[in-house]
Amino acid sequence: KKGIQVAIDGPASAGKSTVAKLVAKRFNYVYCDTGAMYRVVTLAALDQGIAVTDSTQVSQLAREIKISFAPGEPEQRVFLNGRDVTTAIRQGRIDQNVSAVAAIPAVREEMTNQQRQIAEEGGIVMDGRDIGSTVLPNAPVKIFMVATAHERARRRYVENKAKGIATASLEELQKEIELRDQKDSSRKVSPLVQAPDAVRLDTTSLTIDEVVDRISTIIEKTL
Ligand code: C5P
Protein backbone atom coordinates (compact mmCIF):
# COMPACT_ATOMS: atom_id res chain seq x y z
CA LYS A 1 0.00 0.00 0.00
CA LYS A 2 1.35 3.36 -1.06
CA GLY A 3 -0.11 5.72 1.47
CA ILE A 4 -2.11 8.89 1.21
CA GLN A 5 -1.41 12.60 0.79
CA VAL A 6 -1.34 14.59 4.03
CA ALA A 7 -1.48 18.39 3.72
CA ILE A 8 -0.37 20.54 6.66
CA ASP A 9 -0.80 24.31 6.38
CA GLY A 10 -0.70 27.25 8.73
CA PRO A 11 1.04 30.53 9.53
CA ALA A 12 4.79 30.97 10.09
CA SER A 13 6.43 29.00 12.89
CA ALA A 14 3.28 27.15 13.92
CA GLY A 15 5.39 24.00 14.25
CA LYS A 16 4.32 22.53 10.93
CA SER A 17 7.67 21.18 9.80
CA THR A 18 8.60 19.66 13.17
CA VAL A 19 5.28 17.86 13.33
CA ALA A 20 5.15 16.97 9.62
CA LYS A 21 8.57 15.30 9.83
CA LEU A 22 7.53 13.17 12.80
CA VAL A 23 4.22 12.19 11.20
CA ALA A 24 6.07 11.21 8.01
CA LYS A 25 8.47 9.08 10.05
CA ARG A 26 5.65 7.34 11.89
CA PHE A 27 3.91 6.30 8.66
CA ASN A 28 7.10 5.86 6.65
CA TYR A 29 5.97 8.60 4.26
CA VAL A 30 8.08 11.16 2.41
CA TYR A 31 8.22 14.63 3.95
CA CYS A 32 8.22 17.73 1.73
CA ASP A 33 8.84 21.23 3.10
CA THR A 34 7.39 23.55 0.45
CA GLY A 35 8.44 26.67 2.38
CA ALA A 36 12.04 25.55 1.82
CA MET A 37 11.41 25.64 -1.93
CA TYR A 38 10.29 29.30 -1.86
CA ARG A 39 13.28 30.02 0.38
CA VAL A 40 15.67 28.47 -2.16
CA VAL A 41 14.26 30.66 -4.96
CA THR A 42 14.71 33.69 -2.68
CA LEU A 43 18.30 32.77 -1.88
CA ALA A 44 19.10 32.25 -5.56
CA ALA A 45 17.67 35.68 -6.41
CA LEU A 46 19.57 37.47 -3.62
CA ASP A 47 22.81 35.66 -4.55
CA GLN A 48 22.48 36.79 -8.15
CA GLY A 49 21.59 40.33 -7.23
CA ILE A 50 18.09 40.03 -8.69
CA ALA A 51 15.53 42.24 -6.93
CA VAL A 52 12.81 40.10 -5.32
CA THR A 53 10.27 42.50 -6.80
CA ASP A 54 11.46 41.81 -10.36
CA SER A 55 8.79 39.24 -11.16
CA THR A 56 10.04 38.50 -14.68
CA GLN A 57 13.59 37.71 -13.64
CA VAL A 58 12.63 35.87 -10.46
CA SER A 59 10.12 33.73 -12.38
CA GLN A 60 12.73 32.80 -14.94
CA LEU A 61 15.16 31.94 -12.17
CA ALA A 62 12.53 29.75 -10.46
CA ARG A 63 12.19 27.72 -13.65
CA GLU A 64 15.95 27.43 -14.21
CA ILE A 65 17.27 26.37 -10.83
CA LYS A 66 17.24 22.82 -9.53
CA ILE A 67 15.77 22.42 -6.05
CA SER A 68 16.30 19.06 -4.38
CA PHE A 69 16.06 17.35 -1.02
CA ALA A 70 18.05 14.57 0.62
CA PRO A 71 17.44 12.72 3.88
CA GLY A 72 19.52 13.90 6.83
CA GLU A 73 19.57 13.88 10.61
CA PRO A 74 18.37 15.81 12.47
CA GLU A 75 17.36 17.80 9.41
CA GLN A 76 16.47 17.01 5.84
CA ARG A 77 19.07 18.66 3.54
CA VAL A 78 18.01 21.18 0.92
CA PHE A 79 20.01 21.83 -2.27
CA LEU A 80 20.20 24.62 -4.82
CA ASN A 81 21.80 23.33 -8.03
CA GLY A 82 23.52 20.66 -5.96
CA ARG A 83 24.84 23.09 -3.31
CA ASP A 84 23.73 22.38 0.27
CA VAL A 85 21.75 25.47 1.35
CA THR A 86 20.00 23.94 4.38
CA THR A 87 21.37 26.57 6.76
CA ALA A 88 21.58 29.46 4.29
CA ILE A 89 17.82 29.47 3.64
CA ARG A 90 17.09 30.08 7.35
CA GLN A 91 18.85 33.47 7.46
CA GLY A 92 16.94 36.58 8.47
CA ARG A 93 17.39 38.11 5.00
CA ILE A 94 15.49 35.15 3.56
CA ASP A 95 12.67 35.50 6.14
CA GLN A 96 12.38 39.14 5.14
CA ASN A 97 12.26 38.60 1.38
CA VAL A 98 10.55 35.26 0.87
CA SER A 99 6.96 36.54 0.97
CA ALA A 100 7.64 38.89 -1.94
CA VAL A 101 9.02 36.00 -4.00
CA ALA A 102 6.12 33.73 -3.00
CA ALA A 103 3.62 36.36 -4.14
CA ILE A 104 4.79 36.16 -7.78
CA PRO A 105 2.18 34.11 -9.69
CA ALA A 106 4.65 32.45 -12.11
CA VAL A 107 6.90 31.43 -9.22
CA ARG A 108 3.91 29.81 -7.49
CA GLU A 109 2.91 28.05 -10.69
CA GLU A 110 6.37 26.52 -11.05
CA MET A 111 6.59 25.47 -7.40
CA THR A 112 3.05 24.08 -7.45
CA ASN A 113 3.87 21.92 -10.48
CA GLN A 114 7.00 20.56 -8.83
CA GLN A 115 5.11 19.92 -5.58
CA ARG A 116 2.33 18.02 -7.35
CA GLN A 117 4.93 15.81 -9.00
CA ILE A 118 6.58 15.09 -5.67
CA ALA A 119 3.21 14.20 -4.11
CA GLU A 120 1.83 12.28 -7.07
CA GLU A 121 2.53 8.80 -5.74
CA GLY A 122 0.99 9.45 -2.33
CA GLY A 123 2.67 8.43 0.93
CA ILE A 124 3.57 12.06 1.51
CA VAL A 125 3.32 14.67 4.22
CA MET A 126 3.62 18.12 2.63
CA ASP A 127 3.63 21.34 4.65
CA GLY A 128 3.21 24.95 3.56
CA ARG A 129 0.55 27.63 3.19
CA ASP A 130 -1.59 26.50 0.25
CA ILE A 131 -1.19 22.72 0.16
CA GLY A 132 -4.77 21.85 1.17
CA SER A 133 -6.28 24.79 -0.67
CA THR A 134 -4.39 24.74 -3.98
CA VAL A 135 -1.54 22.25 -4.42
CA LEU A 136 -3.35 19.08 -3.29
CA PRO A 137 -7.05 19.98 -3.13
CA ASN A 138 -7.98 16.27 -3.06
CA ALA A 139 -5.69 15.31 -0.18
CA PRO A 140 -7.76 13.05 2.11
CA VAL A 141 -6.14 14.57 5.22
CA LYS A 142 -5.78 18.33 5.62
CA ILE A 143 -4.61 19.99 8.81
CA PHE A 144 -4.51 23.72 9.50
CA MET A 145 -2.14 24.34 12.41
CA VAL A 146 -2.36 27.57 14.36
CA ALA A 147 -0.87 29.05 17.55
CA THR A 148 -0.69 32.56 18.98
CA ALA A 149 1.99 34.83 17.47
CA HIS A 150 3.61 35.10 20.88
CA GLU A 151 3.94 31.34 21.24
CA ARG A 152 5.22 30.98 17.67
CA ALA A 153 7.89 33.63 18.26
CA ARG A 154 8.92 31.89 21.46
CA ARG A 155 9.28 28.54 19.67
CA ARG A 156 11.30 30.12 16.88
CA TYR A 157 13.58 31.81 19.38
CA VAL A 158 14.28 28.55 21.19
CA GLU A 159 14.81 26.75 17.87
CA ASN A 160 17.26 29.39 16.58
CA LYS A 161 19.25 29.18 19.79
CA ALA A 162 19.35 25.40 19.66
CA LYS A 163 20.50 25.46 16.03
CA GLY A 164 23.12 28.10 16.74
CA ILE A 165 21.51 30.54 14.27
CA ALA A 166 22.10 34.17 15.14
CA THR A 167 18.68 35.16 16.41
CA ALA A 168 16.77 38.41 16.64
CA SER A 169 15.09 39.26 19.95
CA LEU A 170 11.77 37.69 20.87
CA GLU A 171 9.95 40.95 20.11
CA GLU A 172 11.62 41.31 16.72
CA LEU A 173 10.82 37.71 15.83
CA GLN A 174 7.17 38.21 16.73
CA LYS A 175 7.01 41.30 14.54
CA GLU A 176 8.66 39.51 11.62
CA ILE A 177 6.27 36.56 11.99
CA GLU A 178 3.18 38.79 12.11
CA LEU A 179 4.33 40.82 9.11
CA ARG A 180 5.02 37.67 7.07
CA ASP A 181 1.60 36.19 7.97
CA GLN A 182 -0.06 39.40 6.91
CA LYS A 183 1.76 39.38 3.55
CA ASP A 184 1.07 35.66 3.00
CA SER A 185 -2.63 36.06 3.87
CA SER A 186 -3.22 39.10 1.70
CA ARG A 187 -1.53 38.10 -1.56
CA LYS A 188 -3.75 37.53 -4.60
CA VAL A 189 -2.61 34.06 -5.67
CA SER A 190 -3.08 31.16 -3.24
CA PRO A 191 -3.05 33.18 -0.03
CA LEU A 192 -2.62 31.53 3.35
CA VAL A 193 -6.14 30.32 4.08
CA GLN A 194 -7.73 27.35 5.80
CA ALA A 195 -9.29 24.96 3.27
CA PRO A 196 -12.98 24.41 4.08
CA ASP A 197 -12.37 20.69 4.67
CA ALA A 198 -9.21 21.11 6.79
CA VAL A 199 -9.11 20.22 10.48
CA ARG A 200 -8.03 23.25 12.53
CA LEU A 201 -5.54 22.43 15.27
CA ASP A 202 -4.59 25.10 17.81
CA THR A 203 -1.21 23.98 19.14
CA THR A 204 -0.58 26.88 21.54
CA SER A 205 -0.88 24.68 24.61
CA LEU A 206 -0.11 21.30 23.06
CA THR A 207 3.21 19.46 23.09
CA ILE A 208 4.78 18.25 19.84
CA ASP A 209 3.89 14.66 20.75
CA GLU A 210 0.27 15.59 21.36
CA VAL A 211 0.00 17.27 17.97
CA VAL A 212 1.68 14.31 16.22
CA ASP A 213 -0.71 11.91 17.99
CA ARG A 214 -3.78 13.88 16.96
CA ILE A 215 -2.75 14.04 13.33
CA SER A 216 -1.78 10.35 13.35
CA THR A 217 -5.23 9.44 14.66
CA ILE A 218 -6.85 11.40 11.85
CA ILE A 219 -4.65 9.64 9.27
CA GLU A 220 -5.36 6.18 10.71
CA LYS A 221 -9.10 6.83 10.52
CA THR A 222 -8.71 7.80 6.87
CA LEU A 223 -6.59 4.82 5.76
O1 C5P B 1 7.21 27.57 5.94
P1 C5P B 1 8.23 28.68 5.80
O2 C5P B 1 8.13 29.69 6.89
O3 C5P B 1 9.61 28.17 5.60
O4 C5P B 1 7.81 29.40 4.45
C1 C5P B 1 8.51 30.54 4.00
C2 C5P B 1 7.62 31.38 3.11
O5 C5P B 1 7.35 30.72 1.89
C3 C5P B 1 6.25 31.75 3.66
O6 C5P B 1 6.29 32.87 4.51
C4 C5P B 1 5.46 32.01 2.38
O7 C5P B 1 5.70 33.33 1.91
C5 C5P B 1 6.07 31.04 1.41
N1 C5P B 1 5.29 29.83 1.23
C6 C5P B 1 4.22 29.86 0.38
N2 C5P B 1 3.53 28.72 0.10
C7 C5P B 1 3.88 27.56 0.65
C8 C5P B 1 4.96 27.50 1.55
C9 C5P B 1 5.64 28.67 1.84
O8 C5P B 1 3.87 30.91 -0.13
N3 C5P B 1 3.20 26.45 0.33
Residues whose N, C-alpha, C, O or C-beta is under 5 A from the ligand:
A	BS01	C5P	A12 T34 G35 A36 Y38 V98 S99 A102 D127 G128 R129 D130 I131 R180 D184
